[in-house]
């Protein structure tokens, strides 16, 4: 969304680097197979609205390496490994922890389904006192 320059750079880079893969517009079934073949999820976003990729990773019991931003902390809590700036160094550190089975796991990360999230929002919206709406 509003990332035309980034998309052009990615496509250009993919032509030069065969290990860089961008899965654009894939099916849910294909995404499931990607999760099944993955070792972890790296969520490197500098800004994120909801943190859905972290929840999807937790559903698949994938460890999470996430940028240290408030929404990721809110979603994953202690169930992710956080980094601030040096992603490459953070991945190396995480790999060492992973090899020793000391990395944070997402297995126990609490998450809401879409239905539960919608119900919670509905309850919050309908609980507003009528006089505060006037």
N, C-alpha and C positions, 0 to 999 in steps of 0.2 A: 504494500500500500504506500503510494507516494515515494517509491524507491527506484525510479527509472534509472538513475545513474548507477546505483549499486547493481541492479540487474544487468545492465550493459557490461559493467566491469566483471561480474561473475561469469557471464557468457564468454567474454573475451578470455578470461583466465582459464576457463574449462577447456578451451581449444588448445591451450599450452600445457595444461596440467591434467593428465588423464585420471589422477587419483581424486580430483575434485569433482564431486557429483552433486548436482542440484536436482532434487526430485520435485518437479513442478507439475501440479495438477494430477497427482497420482491417486489411485483408488484407495479406499479404506482397506481392502484386502492386501494390496501391495504394501501399504503402510504397516499393517500387522506383520508382514514378513520382514520388513526392515527392522522393526522393534525386536523381533525374535532373533535376528542375526546380530544385534548390536551388543556392545559391552557396556556402554553407558550413554547417557544423553548429555550433550554439552549445550547449555542454554546461555549463549553469550550476548543476548539482547541488552542494549543499554537502556531501553525503555520497553515496558511490556504492560499490557492492559490487565490481563487476568492470570497468566501463568499456566495456561492449558497444557503446554508441552511437558511441564513438570508432573502434572496430574496423569497425563498419558503414560509417562515413564513409570510412575508409581504403579499404575494399573498393570504394567508389564514387569514390575519388580526390577526395573533397571536403575542402577545407581545414577545420580545426577551430579554434574559439575555445573554450577550456576554462577553467573555474575552476581556480585553482592549488591543487589538493588532491593528496595523495600518490598515490592510485590513478590519476589521470589522467596524472601525471608518469611513473608506472611503465608505463602502457600506451602513451602517445604519445611520451614523451621529447621530442626536439627537433622533432618533427613536428606540433606544435600551437602556437598563440598562446595564452598564458596571461594571465588577469586575476585580480585579488584581490577588489576591492570595486566599483569604478565600472564596471559593465558598459557603460553607454551611452558613456562616454569610450573604453573599450577597443574597442568596435565602431567608433567613429569613427577611432581610430588604425589598427585593422586594415584598414578600408576604404581608408585612404590607402596603406598597405603593399600591399594587393591591387591598387589602381590602378597601382602602380609595379612590380607583379609581384615584390615583395620579402617577401611573407607566407610563413610556414612552410607547406610542403605535406605532405599525408599520403601522397603517392604511394609513398614509400619506407618508410613505417612498417611495421615487422615485426609480424605478428599470427599467431596460431595458429587453425586451424580447431577446431571442437568436438571432432573426433576426435583431433587432435594434442594439444589441451589435456587430454582424458581420458586419453590414453596417457601423457602426462607425469605426470599425477597418479597413475595406476596404478603407474608406475615408481618414483615417490617413496614411495608407500605400501608397495609390496612390497619395497623396498630397506631397510626398517627392520630392523636386527638383531633377531633373535628374543629375545635376552636383555633388550633394552630394553622389550619388551612384557610381561615377567613382573613 
